[in-house]
Amino acid sequence: MLACILAAAVSLFAAAGNAQPADESTASLEVANHMSEDIRGAIDSLVIIAGTSPASRDITGSYDKATPGLVGGMDAGRRATTISKDIGGVPVDIPIPILTWPASIIGGVTGKTLEEMQEFRDALTEDLASVSDHPLHSDGLASDVYFGVLKVPGRDTRLIAPTTPMPEETDAILYVNVDAVAIDVQGKDAILTTTASASLLRVNDNRALYETSVSYQDRDTLGNWTKNDNALWRSYANFARHYLGRAIADDVFGRIELVHELTPRATESVSPVKRNDWRGTTADTAPTLAWDLTLIDSEDNGPLLAGIDQSNTAYELEIYDERELVYAESGITGPQHRLYYDLEPCKGYRWSVRPVYRLGDETRFGEWMRQESAAVTNEDGEVIKGVFGRRASEAPAFIQDFAAFEIKCRRR
């Protein structure tokens, strides 16, 4: 919650307009892991770069002068990384001529033969290495984050390469990176996890202001993953990028975290299944979908709630089939929407909405509507940001907890 923002993060911007290097008192401050409106409000000009942030490097520069921090600072990372595979028990490194690439694919073999696991892991490795515009490139992820940030007006945002001279007026740089793609096998299930991170650095003193890490995980049987020439893997990669890009953009600049309830409700064209409004059925190929939003008057919401005029709240709606986004609409002014065009009958769909708030002159987004699922924690008991699937062949992790409806087959 925004009410839990670290005080140290807020104090980082007390001297946001001061171009002097940080002194010893500010050097000891921790990097924020909750994004505050104070930090957001101090950034008018943002640059987004694919890759990890250079540590302890000067990142100042201009269009008229070479930027040694960006070039030199990234030099170590620009060396080709490798993806490691075990072929017949012998480790083999495949060079990947791209900076922004996962260092390794990690595989477990418990419960499956080494040969089956190896074939799947090799296929994924070759897919990652052979396609320059693969969904899990950091370059593609940075592009998604860029377009996500553009949805929040009020700042000059640019997407540049690590070696491009930086605009003089830049306030901060957001580094976006795909950190790892991991494969693990537990019993009958093969579990795929992609982790991405973002780091926000202030330009005038090269100070890290905010860091976040997000995971996208899905699981299924090894047989399902490898069926139809690994088709489920390709679906996973596309949804992973789709989720990670928007999650980072929202974390850094888009989201306002309010205690709320957002649930679907039945309409004249969509009837609940077994009195469950999260699952519906309809004979209408362009049904009306509806939902209820309640903002909770709680201590966690604090003064933010008072600054929101709920009569000005709009909504974004998205509908997916089992493979991709099939319908999207923004600027919806009320808690219901009739589709503008027909969907295919005899198919199931999953849908969600999110509120779009006006906070003064700023636009902020709420969470996408989804049923709550159990939180996933690390070894230290800390909640991991991300989406964690239960069965990829039934529904991609990203949409598994969305509301669902099925359009009945037309009679002949």
PyMOL commands that set and color helices and strands:
alter all, ss='L'
color gray80, all
select helices_A, chain A and resi 2-4+7-11+24-27+37-41+68-73+75-78+114-130+138-150+222-254+302-306+310-312+397-399
alter helices_A, ss='H'
color red, helices_A
select strands_A, chain A and resi 45-50+81-87+90-96+156-159+172-186+189-202+207-221+260-265+271-273+276-282+288-295+314-320+325-332+336-338+347-359+362-365+386-388+403-407
alter strands_A, ss='S'
color yellow, strands_A
deselect
rebuild
show_as cartoon
